[in-house]
């Protein structure tokens, strides 16, 4: 009696198995690529959202420090303004060319800088009006001292101004610089840029890339929430930032409102 042999796979069956294996492997590869692409896109969206939040915070914080008279030039995608950089108080009677500001009680982003900042000294104050004298800062000595107890101060040199004579210690002094925020193009991409107009700086990127054309939108409103282009009547600025990822396929936007300080400024 003969014993049967085990049946093997035919060439057709092997080819069919290979085709099925290739189809499954191809589907898995496409799924993997799609997952990787989605993951990268979500990561870029998350980065863009974080950048927009940071940019909106920077812009809003900068604009909230302004009074209506600090707005110098307005445009739908640019604003030039007088930015507060510090405030302090005289610690001794000034000379026509020198102010001495007490370090104690001085607050601000940084110390005054010569050739960049303007000092505003309060010459007279009344219930409804205040007279602030603008003075170019031509020199700064951070190691100055105030009279009396050991107290550090900031010495500020200004052009000769006889009106400073007779001012009492405790007189407030504000330091400002003219800044510009705007949408600008660089290497074919749009960015939110900032520059010091006072220092003659070139624009520097803050966040981006943003959407071309409308990456930054500024809307100006009066106290009654009515759109206005009159700087003296502006009480709020709506700031919208728009960014794009994946070649503009997806867009993220963030809107915030900066309410200006309702005070008169020089």
JOCORFEN-V967080 format. One record per residue. RES is the residue in three letters. OMEGA is omega in whole degrees, -180 to 180 (NA if undefined). NEAR is the number of other C-alpha atoms within 8 Angstrom. D_LAST is the distance of its C-alpha to the last C-alpha in whole Angstrom. Layout:
res: [RES:RES]
omega: [OMEGA:OMEGA]
near: [NEAR:NEAR]
d_last: [D_LAST:D_LAST]
This chain:
res: [UNK:UNK:UNK:UNK:UNK:UNK:UNK:UNK:UNK:UNK:UNK:UNK:UNK:UNK:UNK:UNK:UNK:UNK:UNK:UNK:UNK:UNK:UNK:UNK:UNK:UNK:UNK:UNK:UNK:UNK:UNK:UNK:UNK:UNK:UNK:UNK:UNK:UNK:UNK:UNK:UNK:UNK:UNK:UNK:UNK:UNK:UNK:UNK:UNK:UNK:UNK:UNK:UNK:UNK:UNK:UNK:UNK:UNK:UNK:UNK:UNK:UNK:UNK:UNK:UNK:UNK:UNK:UNK:UNK:UNK:UNK:UNK:UNK:UNK:UNK:UNK:UNK:UNK:UNK:UNK:UNK:UNK:UNK:UNK:UNK:UNK:UNK:UNK:UNK:UNK:UNK:UNK:UNK:UNK:UNK:UNK:UNK:UNK:UNK:UNK:UNK:UNK:UNK:UNK:UNK:UNK:UNK:UNK:UNK:UNK:UNK:UNK:UNK:UNK:UNK:UNK:UNK:UNK:UNK:UNK:UNK:UNK:UNK:UNK:UNK:UNK:UNK:UNK:UNK:UNK:UNK:UNK:UNK:UNK:UNK:UNK:UNK:UNK:UNK:UNK:UNK:UNK:UNK:UNK:UNK:UNK:UNK:UNK:UNK:UNK:UNK:UNK:UNK:UNK:UNK:UNK:UNK:UNK:UNK:UNK:UNK:UNK:UNK:UNK:UNK:UNK:UNK:UNK:UNK:UNK:UNK:UNK:UNK:UNK:UNK:UNK:UNK:UNK:UNK:UNK:UNK:UNK:UNK:UNK:UNK:UNK:UNK:UNK:UNK:UNK:UNK:UNK:UNK:UNK:UNK:UNK:UNK:UNK:UNK:UNK:UNK:UNK:UNK:UNK:UNK:UNK:UNK:UNK:UNK:UNK:UNK:UNK:UNK:UNK:UNK:UNK:UNK:UNK:UNK:UNK:UNK:UNK:UNK:UNK:UNK:UNK:UNK:UNK:UNK:UNK:UNK:UNK:UNK:UNK:UNK:UNK:UNK:UNK:UNK:UNK:UNK:UNK:UNK:UNK:UNK:UNK:UNK:UNK:UNK:UNK:UNK:UNK:UNK:UNK:UNK:UNK:UNK:UNK:UNK:UNK:UNK:UNK:UNK:UNK:UNK:UNK]
omega: [-177:-179:-178:178:179:-178:178:179:177:179:179:179:179:179:178:179:179:179:179:180:180:178:180:180:179:179:179:179:179:178:179:179:179:179:179:179:179:179:178:180:179:178:179:177:179:177:180:179:178:179:179:178:180:179:179:179:180:-178:-178:180:179:-176:-179:180:-173:165:-178:-176:174:179:-173:178:-176:174:-180:-179:179:176:175:-171:176:-173:176:178:177:177:180:-175:178:177:173:179:-177:168:179:-176:-174:171:175:-175:-180:176:177:-178:177:178:178:-180:-176:175:175:179:179:179:-178:-172:172:177:175:-177:-180:180:-179:180:176:-178:-175:-177:175:179:179:180:177:-179:177:177:-178:178:-180:175:-176:-177:-180:179:177:-179:179:180:-179:-179:179:-180:178:177:-177:178:-178:174:-177:-177:-178:-178:180:-178:178:177:-175:172:-176:177:-178:177:177:179:-176:168:179:-178:175:170:180:173:179:-177:175:-179:176:180:-179:-178:166:-177:178:176:173:176:-179:-178:-179:-178:169:-179:-180:180:175:174:177:-3:178:179:-179:175:-177:180:176:177:-180:178:-172:-175:174:179:177:180:178:178:-179:175:179:-176:-177:-178:-177:177:180:178:176:-177:177:176:179:178:-179:175:177:177:-180:-179:180:-177:175:178:179:-178:176:-180:176:178:-177:175:-175:178:178:177:180:NA]
near: [2:3:4:4:4:4:4:4:6:6:6:6:8:9:8:8:8:8:8:8:8:8:8:8:8:8:8:8:8:8:8:8:8:8:8:8:8:8:8:8:10:8:8:9:10:8:8:12:9:8:10:14:9:8:10:14:8:8:9:12:9:9:11:10:10:15:12:16:11:11:14:10:7:10:7:7:10:11:12:12:12:12:12:12:13:14:12:13:13:16:12:11:11:13:8:12:10:10:12:14:16:15:10:7:7:11:7:9:6:6:7:10:9:9:10:9:13:11:13:12:12:12:11:7:8:6:4:4:6:9:9:10:9:8:10:10:17:10:10:12:8:7:8:10:9:14:8:5:5:7:11:11:15:14:13:13:11:14:10:6:8:6:7:10:9:7:9:8:9:8:10:10:13:12:13:13:14:11:13:12:11:11:12:8:8:7:4:5:9:15:15:16:13:12:12:13:10:11:7:7:8:6:8:7:9:9:11:10:10:15:12:7:6:8:15:14:11:12:9:12:15:12:9:5:7:7:8:10:7:6:11:7:10:15:13:13:14:13:15:13:13:14:14:14:12:7:6:8:7:8:10:10:9:10:9:9:9:12:9:14:10:7:6:7:7:6]
d_last: [118:115:112:108:106:102:100:97:94:95:92:91:90:88:86:85:84:82:81:80:78:76:75:74:72:70:69:68:66:64:63:62:60:58:58:56:54:53:52:50:48:47:46:44:43:42:40:38:37:36:34:32:32:30:28:27:26:24:22:21:20:18:16:17:14:11:9:10:7:8:11:11:15:18:21:24:25:22:18:15:12:10:12:12:15:15:14:17:17:19:23:23:22:21:22:20:21:21:19:21:20:23:24:25:22:20:19:18:20:21:21:18:20:20:20:18:15:12:11:8:10:10:12:12:12:14:16:13:10:8:8:6:8:8:12:14:16:20:22:22:25:26:29:28:29:27:30:32:34:34:30:28:25:23:23:20:20:18:18:20:17:19:16:17:20:21:18:20:21:19:16:14:12:11:12:11:13:13:16:18:21:24:27:29:33:35:39:39:37:34:31:28:26:23:22:19:18:16:20:22:24:26:26:28:29:28:31:34:36:34:36:36:34:32:32:28:27:24:23:20:21:19:20:23:24:24:24:21:19:16:13:11:15:15:16:19:20:24:25:28:30:34:36:40:43:46:45:43:46:44:40:38:35:32:30:27:24:20:19:15:14:13:10:7:4:0]
